[in-house]
Amino acid sequence: MLITLAYRWVPPAFPTAVSRLLFLPAVVAGLWTLREAVASVWPWGGFAWGRVALSQSDSAISDLFPWLGVSGVSFVMVFLCAVALAAIQEGWRRRGPWREPVAVGPRAPLS
């Protein structure tokens, strides 16, 4: 729910493209990592099975584990995915895939 609220409140509060491409993904990644941390200790504690970083043991970013830990790698993965999504949304916002008129039906020859 907090991530949904971040997507709703952060862009109007910080309306620049840089904030949409970097600040919003950082907020989303932080909230995701917070959710993972809370889920690992509440309500019963134990092993957090739903962490994003647990799927990255043989990936290109697995060298980050000694430096960042499991929570840090989760943050990086969610941040990179959120940046990719924000870049796609920014491209649609600027160019828009649906702005070109689409002709429906047969066209008359121009000769």
N, C-alpha and C positions, 0 to 999 in steps of 0.2 A: 504494500500500500504506500509506503514511503517513497519508493521509486516512482510510482505513478504520480504522486504529488510533486516530486522533483521535476518530472517531465512537464508538468503543468505550470509550476511556479517559477522555475529557474529561467526559462527563456524570456518571459516578460520582464523579470527583474534585471536581467543582464542581456540586453537585446543585440549584442554584437555577434558577428560570425565566429570570432575567436572564442567567445564564451560558450557558444553552442557547440563548437568543435572540440574544446578542451575542458572547460569548466564543468559543463553538464555531464560529460562522461566521467570526470573525476568524482563528482557528487554521486552519480549512480554506482560507480565502482566502490566508493566508500560505504554507501548504504548496503550494497550487496555483501561486502566483507563483514560489516556489522551484523547483518542477518545471519551469516554463517557462524560468526563467533557466538552469538546468543544461542543459536540452535545447537551448538556443541556443548553448552553447559545447562541449558534450561529446556524442558522442565526436569529432566532426569540426569543430564550430564552424559559423559562417555564419548565415544568416537563419533565425529561428525561425518556421516556418510555422504552428505550432499555437497561437499566442497568442490568447487570447480577445479582447484589445483590438483586434486587427486587423479584427474584424468590426464595430467600432463607429465607423467613420469618419463616417457620416451619422446617428448616433443623437443622442439628447437629451443624452448625456454627452460628446459629442465636444469640448466646450469645456474639458474637464478635461485634455486631452492636453498643452497647454503647461505646466500646473501640475504634473501627476503623471507624465507620460511614459507609455510603453507599459506598463511593469510596474505602475505605479500604477493605470491604468485597468483592467487585468486584475484587480488586487486588488479594486477597487470593484465590478466586474461580478460576480465570483465571490462576494464578500461579500453583495451584494444578493440574488443567487439563493439563497445558503445561508440568509440571514435569512428569505426567503420560505418556503423548505422547513422551517425550524425553526418558523416561526409556524404552518404547517399541522400539523406534528407536535405542537406544543403544544396546538393546538385539539383534535386527536384525543385527546391525553392527558387533557385536562380534561373534554371532553364525550363524546367517543367516538362515531363514527358507527354502531358495531355494538352499542351497549349496549341499544338498544330491542329488545324481542322482536319477531320477525317471524312473523306468522301464515301458516301454510302450509295451503292447502286451503280449502274453503268454510266460511263462518261461519254459525252458526244465527241467525235473527232474534231480536231482543231483546224482541219484543212479547208 
